[in-house]
Amino acid sequence: MPKREPTTEELQVVQHERTTEEHEAVDISLTEDEAHQHERRAAKSAYLERMLAKRARSERRDEDPD
């Protein structure tokens, strides 16, 4: 049986958790380089969150019968 694809909403939750975790990791980083890596990852996760929000709006628009 094939695995089901996660919904856009499920992906948004995962991305939000990643963004939060990376922001928290910046504060506990041991080196400046490590902090910079976490900042970049947080920025990428935030970008993906925005793209998923855009996708969710598009899906809702496509479902609207009007």
Phi, psi and omega per residue, in radians:
M1 nan 2.216 -3.130
P2 -1.206 2.593 3.092
K3 -1.246 2.529 3.112
R4 -1.424 2.548 3.103
E5 -1.306 2.438 3.094
P6 -1.182 2.606 3.118
T7 -1.309 2.868 3.093
T8 -1.030 -0.717 -3.135
E9 -1.111 -0.702 3.103
E10 -1.119 -0.724 3.116
L11 -1.129 -0.653 3.112
Q12 -1.089 -0.737 3.136
V13 -1.082 -0.798 -3.138
V14 -1.076 -0.787 -3.120
Q15 -1.134 -0.695 3.124
H16 -1.094 -0.725 3.106
E17 -1.094 -0.742 3.125
R18 -1.096 -0.754 3.125
T19 -1.039 -0.831 -3.139
T20 -1.071 -0.806 3.139
E21 -1.057 -0.737 -3.130
E22 -1.188 -0.674 3.082
H23 -1.105 -0.702 3.113
E24 -1.172 -0.622 -3.126
A25 -1.166 -0.470 3.111
V26 -1.041 -0.757 -3.083
D27 -1.160 -0.454 -3.090
I28 -1.877 0.162 3.121
S29 -1.116 2.505 -3.119
L30 -1.506 -0.469 -3.130
T31 -2.241 2.858 3.100
E32 -1.146 -0.665 3.117
D33 -1.103 -0.739 3.126
E34 -1.116 -0.747 3.112
A35 -1.071 -0.719 3.135
H36 -1.103 -0.699 3.097
Q37 -1.051 -0.789 -3.131
H38 -1.152 -0.633 3.093
E39 -1.109 -0.750 3.120
R40 -1.132 -0.731 3.120
R41 -1.133 -0.694 3.110
A42 -1.107 -0.732 3.124
A43 -1.112 -0.723 3.124
K44 -1.135 -0.766 3.123
S45 -1.098 -0.707 3.109
A46 -1.116 -0.695 3.085
Y47 -1.068 -0.791 3.138
L48 -1.130 -0.618 3.050
E49 -1.037 -0.798 3.138
R50 -1.096 -0.698 3.132
M51 -1.171 -0.653 3.104
L52 -1.197 -0.614 3.079
A53 -1.122 -0.711 3.097
K54 -1.101 -0.741 3.114
R55 -1.102 -0.722 3.134
A56 -1.103 -0.745 3.097
R57 -1.063 -0.732 3.136
S58 -1.127 -0.740 3.129
E59 -1.114 -0.717 3.115
R60 -1.122 -0.710 3.128
R61 -1.102 -0.714 3.136
D62 -1.174 -0.521 -3.128
E63 -1.408 -0.373 -3.106
D64 -1.182 2.119 -3.075
P65 -1.267 -0.228 -3.111
D66 -1.208 nan nan
